[in-house]
Amino acid sequence: MERLRSSPLHANISTALDKHLEVIHVVQSRRKDEIVNASNRQRQGAPRCQDDRDVFALALAIKEMSVATRKARTTLWCALQMTLPK
């Protein structure tokens, strides 16, 4: 879109996209932690309540990703509207 406009987009647009990418990485990390911890607990026979912490952390990360995705979609729509000819 920047190439089509021949000028840079507003700084908030790239900030929202950077935040979205950051939140995606957090979700990936939480999911990996959940998988590793679940397999370790299964081998050791640990209580199930520990499982819940990983699931809650993952759920919170997914909630944050949902918010960031909505913001990214909105900012991309705004960038598109600024890019289209009038």
FIVO-696071 format. One record per residue: x negated, y, z negated of N, C-alpha, C in turn; residue number from 1; residue in one letter. Coordinates in pm, whole numbers, plus 32768, in hexadecimal, padded with zeros to 4 digits. Layout:
! FIVO-696071
{r {X, Y, Z}, {X, Y, Z}, {X, Y, Z}, NUM, 'a'}
...
***
This chain:
! FIVO-696071
{r {7FAE, 7F8A, 8000}, {8000, 8000, 8000}, {7FA9, 807D, 8000}, 1, 'm'}
{r {7F37, 8076, 7FBB}, {7EDC, 80E8, 7FBC}, {7EA8, 8103, 8049}, 2, 'e'}
{r {7E8A, 8098, 8093}, {7E5A, 80AA, 811C}, {7EC7, 80E5, 8175}, 3, 'r'}
{r {7F43, 80BA, 8162}, {7FB0, 80EF, 81B2}, {7FC7, 8183, 8195}, 4, 'l'}
{r {7FB6, 81AA, 8119}, {7FCB, 8235, 80F2}, {7F52, 828C, 8110}, 5, 'r'}
{r {7EDE, 824E, 811F}, {7E60, 8295, 8132}, {7E3E, 82EC, 80B9}, 6, 's'}
{r {7E6F, 82C3, 8045}, {7E4E, 8308, 7FC9}, {7E66, 82A6, 7F56}, 7, 's'}
{r {7E20, 82BB, 7EE7}, {7E32, 8260, 7E76}, {7EBC, 826F, 7E36}, 8, 'p'}
{r {7EE9, 8201, 7DFC}, {7F67, 8202, 7DB4}, {7F52, 823B, 7D29}, 9, 'l'}
{r {7FBF, 8256, 7CE3}, {7FB9, 828B, 7C5C}, {7F6E, 8229, 7C00}, 10, 'h'}
{r {7F28, 825B, 7B9F}, {7ED8, 8208, 7B44}, {7F2E, 81A7, 7AF4}, 11, 'a'}
{r {7FAA, 81CC, 7AD7}, {8002, 8174, 7A8A}, {8020, 80F3, 7AD4}, 12, 'n'}
{r {801F, 80F7, 7B58}, {803C, 807F, 7BA7}, {7FCD, 8018, 7B94}, 13, 'i'}
{r {7F51, 8043, 7BA1}, {7EE3, 7FE3, 7B8E}, {7ED9, 7FB7, 7AFC}, 14, 's'}
{r {7EFC, 800E, 7A9F}, {7EFB, 7FEA, 7A12}, {7F61, 7F7C, 79F6}, 15, 't'}
{r {7FD9, 7F8A, 7A2F}, {8041, 7F25, 7A1A}, {8018, 7E9F, 7A57}, 16, 'a'}
{r {7FD8, 7EA2, 7ACB}, {7FAC, 7E26, 7B0A}, {7F39, 7DE4, 7ABC}, 17, 'l'}
{r {7EE0, 7E37, 7A87}, {7E74, 7E01, 7A32}, {7EAC, 7DC2, 79B4}, 18, 'd'}
{r {7F0D, 7E02, 7976}, {7F4D, 7DCC, 78FD}, {7F93, 7D48, 791C}, 19, 'k'}
{r {7FD4, 7D40, 798F}, {8018, 7CC5, 79B8}, {7FB4, 7C54, 79C6}, 20, 'h'}
{r {7F44, 7C6E, 7A06}, {7EDE, 7C07, 7A16}, {7EA4, 7BDD, 798E}, 21, 'l'}
{r {7E90, 7C3D, 7936}, {7E5C, 7C1F, 78B0}, {7EBC, 7BC5, 7862}, 22, 'e'}
{r {7F3D, 7BE2, 786A}, {7FA1, 7B93, 7823}, {7FAA, 7B06, 785D}, 23, 'v'}
{r {7F9A, 7AF9, 78DF}, {7F97, 7A74, 791D}, {7F24, 7A22, 78E5}, 24, 'i'}
{r {7EB1, 7A5F, 78D6}, {7E3F, 7A18, 789D}, {7E58, 79EF, 780C}, 25, 'h'}
{r {7E9E, 7A42, 77C1}, {7EC0, 7A21, 7736}, {7F1D, 79A7, 7733}, 26, 'v'}
{r {7F81, 79A4, 778B}, {7FDD, 7932, 7790}, {7F90, 78B3, 77B4}, 27, 'v'}
{r {7F37, 78BD, 7814}, {7EE7, 7848, 7839}, {7E93, 7817, 77C3}, 28, 'q'}
{r {7E5A, 7873, 777A}, {7E09, 784E, 7706}, {7E5D, 780C, 7699}, 29, 's'}
{r {7ED2, 7845, 767D}, {7F2A, 780A, 7617}, {7F57, 777E, 763F}, 30, 'r'}
{r {7F72, 776B, 76BF}, {7F9E, 76E7, 76EE}, {7F2D, 7682, 76E0}, 31, 'r'}
{r {7EB3, 76AB, 7701}, {7E40, 7651, 76F1}, {7E2B, 762E, 765E}, 32, 'k'}
{r {7E38, 7692, 7607}, {7E2A, 767A, 7577}, {7E93, 7617, 7547}, 33, 'd'}
{r {7F0E, 7629, 7576}, {7F7A, 75D0, 754D}, {7F5C, 7540, 7579}, 34, 'e'}
{r {7F2F, 752F, 75F2}, {7F12, 74A8, 7625}, {7EA1, 7467, 75D8}, 35, 'i'}
{r {7E36, 74B2, 75C1}, {7DC2, 747C, 7578}, {7DE7, 7459, 74E9}, 36, 'v'}
{r {7E2D, 74B5, 74A7}, {7E52, 749C, 741B}, {7EB5, 7429, 740E}, 37, 'n'}
{r {7F11, 741F, 746D}, {7F73, 73B1, 7468}, {7F2E, 732A, 747B}, 38, 'a'}
{r {7ECF, 7324, 74D6}, {7E89, 72A4, 74EB}, {7E30, 7282, 7473}, 39, 's'}
{r {7DF3, 72E6, 7436}, {7DA1, 72CD, 73BF}, {7DF6, 729F, 7349}, 40, 'n'}
{r {7E6A, 72DE, 7336}, {7EC3, 72B8, 72C8}, {7EFD, 722D, 72DE}, 41, 'r'}
{r {7F18, 720C, 7358}, {7F51, 7189, 7375}, {7EED, 711C, 7351}, 42, 'q'}
{r {7E6F, 7135, 736C}, {7E07, 70D4, 7349}, {7DF7, 70C7, 72B1}, 43, 'r'}
{r {7E04, 7139, 726B}, {7DEC, 713A, 71DB}, {7E69, 711E, 718A}, 44, 'q'}
{r {7EDC, 7125, 71C6}, {7F59, 710D, 717E}, {7F7C, 717F, 711F}, 45, 'g'}
{r {7F5D, 71FB, 7146}, {7F78, 7270, 70F1}, {800D, 728F, 70F0}, 46, 'a'}
{r {803A, 72DD, 708C}, {80C8, 7300, 7084}, {80F6, 7354, 70FB}, 47, 'p'}
{r {8176, 734E, 7117}, {81AF, 7390, 718C}, {81B7, 7428, 717D}, 48, 'r'}
{r {81BC, 745D, 7106}, {81CE, 74ED, 70F4}, {815C, 753D, 7134}, 49, 'c'}
{r {80E7, 7503, 7141}, {8078, 7545, 7185}, {8099, 7559, 7219}, 50, 'q'}
{r {80E3, 74FB, 7251}, {810E, 7505, 72DD}, {8160, 7583, 72F4}, 51, 'd'}
{r {81B2, 75A4, 7293}, {820C, 7615, 72A1}, {81C0, 7699, 72B2}, 52, 'd'}
{r {8152, 76A9, 726F}, {8104, 7725, 727B}, {80D4, 7739, 7309}, 53, 'r'}
{r {80A5, 76CF, 7347}, {8077, 76DA, 73D2}, {80EB, 76FB, 742F}, 54, 'd'}
{r {815C, 76BD, 7417}, {81D1, 76D6, 746B}, {8202, 7765, 7459}, 55, 'v'}
{r {8203, 7797, 73DE}, {822E, 7820, 73C6}, {81CE, 7884, 7406}, 56, 'f'}
{r {814C, 7869, 73FD}, {80EA, 78C2, 743D}, {80FD, 78C3, 74D4}, 57, 'a'}
{r {8116, 784F, 750D}, {812F, 7845, 759C}, {81B0, 788E, 75C1}, 58, 'l'}
{r {8218, 787E, 7571}, {8298, 78C0, 758D}, {8289, 7958, 7588}, 59, 'a'}
{r {823E, 798A, 7527}, {8227, 7A1A, 751D}, {81D9, 7A4B, 7597}, 60, 'l'}
{r {8175, 79FF, 75C1}, {8127, 7A26, 7636}, {817E, 7A27, 76B4}, 61, 'a'}
{r {81D8, 79C7, 76C0}, {8232, 79C2, 7734}, {8292, 7A39, 7731}, 62, 'i'}
{r {82C0, 7A5E, 76BA}, {8318, 7AD2, 76AD}, {82CF, 7B51, 76DB}, 63, 'k'}
{r {8253, 7B60, 76B1}, {8203, 7BD4, 76DA}, {81EB, 7BD2, 7771}, 64, 'e'}
{r {81D8, 7B5A, 77A9}, {81C4, 7B4F, 7838}, {8242, 7B76, 7883}, 65, 'm'}
{r {82B5, 7B53, 784D}, {8333, 7B78, 788C}, {8342, 7C10, 7892}, 66, 's'}
{r {8323, 7C52, 7826}, {832B, 7CE5, 7821}, {82C8, 7D21, 7885}, 67, 'v'}
{r {824D, 7CEF, 7886}, {81E8, 7D24, 78E0}, {820C, 7D09, 7972}, 68, 'a'}
{r {824C, 7C98, 798D}, {8276, 7C79, 7A16}, {82E0, 7CDB, 7A44}, 69, 't'}
{r {8340, 7CF9, 79EE}, {83A7, 7D5A, 7A13}, {836A, 7DE3, 7A2F}, 70, 'r'}
{r {830B, 7E0C, 79DC}, {82C9, 7E8D, 79F2}, {8279, 7E8D, 7A73}, 71, 'k'}
{r {8234, 7E1E, 7A8F}, {81E5, 7E16, 7B0A}, {8240, 7E1B, 7B85}, 72, 'a'}
{r {82B0, 7DD4, 7B7E}, {830E, 7DD6, 7BEF}, {8345, 7E64, 7C05}, 73, 'r'}
{r {8362, 7EA9, 7B99}, {8396, 7F31, 7BA6}, {832E, 7F8E, 7BE0}, 74, 't'}
{r {82B3, 7F84, 7BB0}, {824B, 7FDC, 7BE4}, {822A, 7FBD, 7C76}, 75, 't'}
{r {822F, 7F3D, 7C9B}, {8219, 7F1C, 7D28}, {828A, 7F51, 7D7F}, 76, 'l'}
{r {8305, 7F4E, 7D4D}, {8375, 7F85, 7D97}, {8361, 801B, 7DAA}, 77, 'w'}
{r {8336, 805F, 7D40}, {831D, 80EF, 7D49}, {82AD, 810C, 7DAE}, 78, 'c'}
{r {8245, 80BB, 7DAA}, {81D7, 80CE, 7E0A}, {8208, 80BA, 7E99}, 79, 'a'}
{r {825D, 8058, 7EAC}, {8295, 8041, 7F31}, {82E9, 80B8, 7F5E}, 80, 'l'}
{r {833B, 80EE, 7F04}, {838E, 8160, 7F28}, {8338, 81DA, 7F4C}, 81, 'q'}
{r {82C7, 81E9, 7F07}, {826D, 825A, 7F28}, {8223, 8241, 7FAB}, 82, 'm'}
{r {8214, 81C2, 7FD1}, {81C9, 819E, 8048}, {821E, 81A8, 80C6}, 83, 't'}
{r {829E, 8189, 80BC}, {82F5, 818B, 8130}, {8301, 8218, 816A}, 84, 'l'}
{r {8309, 821F, 81EE}, {8319, 82A4, 822A}, {83A3, 82DD, 8209}, 85, 'p'}
{r {83AB, 835E, 8202}, {842B, 83A0, 81DD}, {8480, 83BA, 8256}, 86, 'k'}
***
